[in-house]
Amino acid sequence: MKKVKRTARVSSGTPKLDRLIAGGFKRNSVNLVAGEPGAGKTIFAIQFLIEGCKKGEPGIYITFEEKKEKLYENMLTFGWDLRKYEKKGIFRFLEYSPEQVKKILVEGGGIVDAIIEKIKARRLVIDSISSFSLLYEDELAKKESALSLFDLIDKWGCTAVLTSQARSGDHETIMDAALEFEVDSIIILYHSKKKGKRIRAIEVIKMRGTEIPSQTFGLRIKSNGIEVTNDVIDL
């Protein structure tokens, strides 16, 4: 009997989530993490990059909104010294405007090409893709730009996490935001209020070539980052 070749997996940095998705994200895949404000998207994204740094997989964090000093200070709360990894040459912080990213697409990679080649990046985060998508009013143009971005990520040989912002408490809007792009996987982080209590949860909506759970699981933000619990959550 011919053996079926297993797809290489890249750890999300969250052990319980990895177990739910056959070991992690598919290597060189594009993965969307959507959610409302305060749901933990940036923490999730940085945790993914930190996991790579620990395993010798350099990463790049591209942001339209976060300020470097503030982000570095905030991440120290979880014991993540981004400046240390930057000095080692295995982490880069890039702050771009959406217009600059649009220019990078037109140029077929531009300066990011050189940075990725220099540090041999294997992981990439864009936080958040929502700002970028606002540049395109036409749906076709938006989709074409997303496909161009995915082609670049594939060329760079990176496994990518893109975050997407949605309005607080509007689950349908979260889904709309998540489905804007034809990505390999969609994960939704919830930060909902139920009976006067805030509930954090995570749901895997889609992951190509992977058996995924049908339940929504609890999520905690702890002193060492995000933790997925065994609790099944009813939203």
N, C-alpha and C positions, 0 to 999 in steps of 0.2 A: 504493500500500500504506500502510495506517495505521501510524504509528509507535507503538511500545510505550513508554509513559511509564516512565522509569527511577525506581526508588525512591531517594529521597535517603538518603545514607549518612553516618554519623557515625564518624570515626576512633576506633579503640580506643586509640590512642596507641602501638600496637606495629605498625610498618610491615609486617613479614612476615605477621602475623596478618591485617591489613587485606587484603593481597593474596590470602590464602586464603579470605576471606569477601566477595568482590566489593566491596571498598572500605571495609568497616567494618560497624558495627551499623546496622540500619534506624533511621531517625529516629523518635523517640517510641516505641521498642520497650522491652520489659523483658527483660533478659538476665541469666541466672544463671551465676555463676562458682563452681563447687563444687570442693572439694579437702580433703585432709588437712592437719593442722597443719604449718606451715612450707613449704607449697607455693607461697606467694607471692600469695595472694588479695588481701590488703590493698595490697600493692605494685601489683598489677595495677589495682585500683580507683582508687588515687590517681593512677597514671599516666594513666588514662582522664580523670580530672578535670583534671590538669595540662595535658593536650593541649587540653582545652576552654578553659582559662584563656588559653593561648597564642593561641587562635584567636578570642578574644572571646566564648566561650560560658561564662558563669558557671556554677559548680557548687556543689552542697551535699553534704556528707559527713555522714551520720547513722550514729552508732555506738552500740552497746549495751555495748561492751567496752573500746575504746581510750580512753586518757587524752590530752587535748589536748597538753599539754607534751611528753609522751613521744613521741607520734606526730610532732609537728612536728620534734622533735630527730632522730628516726630517719630522716625523709624528707630531711633535709639531707644525709644520706649519698649520696643520688642527685642532689644539686644542686637539690632542689625546696624552695624557700622558701615554705611555705604561709602564713606570717605576712605575707609581702610581698603575696601575692595577696589575703589577707584585708583588709589595709589599703587595697588598691585597690577593694575592694567586689565582687570577682568570685569569692570563695570563702568559704564558711561552714562551720564545724565545729559540729555539733549532737550533744551527748551526751544520749541519752534512755534511759529504762528501757523494756523491752518493754511494760510497762503504760501508759506515757505514749503510745507509738505506737498502742496499742489505743484509747486515748481519742481520739487524733487521727482515727482511722478513724471512730469514732462521731460525732465532731463534723464530719466531712466535710472535714477539712483543718486546721482550727484555726490555731494560730500559724504552722505551716509555710507555709500559704497566703500570709500576710503577708510572710514572709521571701523566698519565691520571687518574689513580685510586686516586692519592693523591689530585689532584685539581678538580676531578669530571668533567673532560672536556666534553663538549658537541659540541664544534666546533673545526675544525681542518683545517689548511691551509698548503699546501706544495707548496713552491715557489722556483724554478719552476720544474715541472716534466720533462722538456726537458733534463736537465742535467742527471737525473736518467735514462732516456730511452736510452741515449747514451752508457750505459754499456752493452747493449744487441744488438749485431749485427744481431742475428737471430730473425726473426719476431715472430716465435712461442715462443721463450724464453721471448721476450719482452711482449707478450700478457699474458703469464703465470705469469710473475712477476707482471703485472698490476692487474690481478685477485687475486693474493695473497695479494696485497696491499689493494684491495677493501674488501677482506674477513676480513682483520685486522681492517679496518675502521668500518666495520659492527659489529665486535666483540666489539670494543671500544664504540659503541653506539654514534658515532659522525656524524654530518653533515659536509661534507668536501668540500672545494674549492681547486682545483688544478690549478695552472697556467701553461701555455705553451707558449714558445717563438716561434716566426716565423719571417722570414726575412721581412724587411721593404718594404712596397708597393706591396708585392706579395700575393694577396688574395687567390690564389690557394694553396700556401704553408701554409697559415694560416689554411685553411680548412684541409689540410693533417695533420698538427700538431694536430688539434682539434680531428680528427677522429682516431688518433693512439690508443685511449683507449675507451673501451666500457663503457662509463660513463652514468649517468642518465640524465645529461643535458650538453649542449654546448652553451656557450655564447662567442661571438667574439667582441673584442674591436678594433675599427679602429682608426688609426692616419694617415690619408691619405692627400696627397697634390693634390689639384684640382684648376687649373687656378691660380697657384701661392699662394694659400691660404691653410693653414692647417685645416683639418676638422676632428673633433672627432665624433665617432658614436658607437652605440652598436646594436648588432643583436642577437636575441635568435634563434639559429639554431635548437635546439632539447630540449625537456623536457618531459620525460615520464609521461603519464597520465595527461597532462596539455595542454589546448588550448593555443597556443602561437601566437603572432602577426606575420604577414607576412612582416611587414615593418621594415626598419632600422631607428632607432631614434637617434637624436642628443645627444651628451654627453658633459658635461662641467666639468672641474676640478676647483672647487671653494675653497674658504678659509675654508669651513667646509667639504670638500671631494667631492666625485663624485655626480653629479646630472644628471639624464636623463631628457631630454626635450621632449616637445610635437612635435618638428619639425621632419618631416619625411625626411630622407636624401637619396638622390640618388647618390650612389657611382659609 
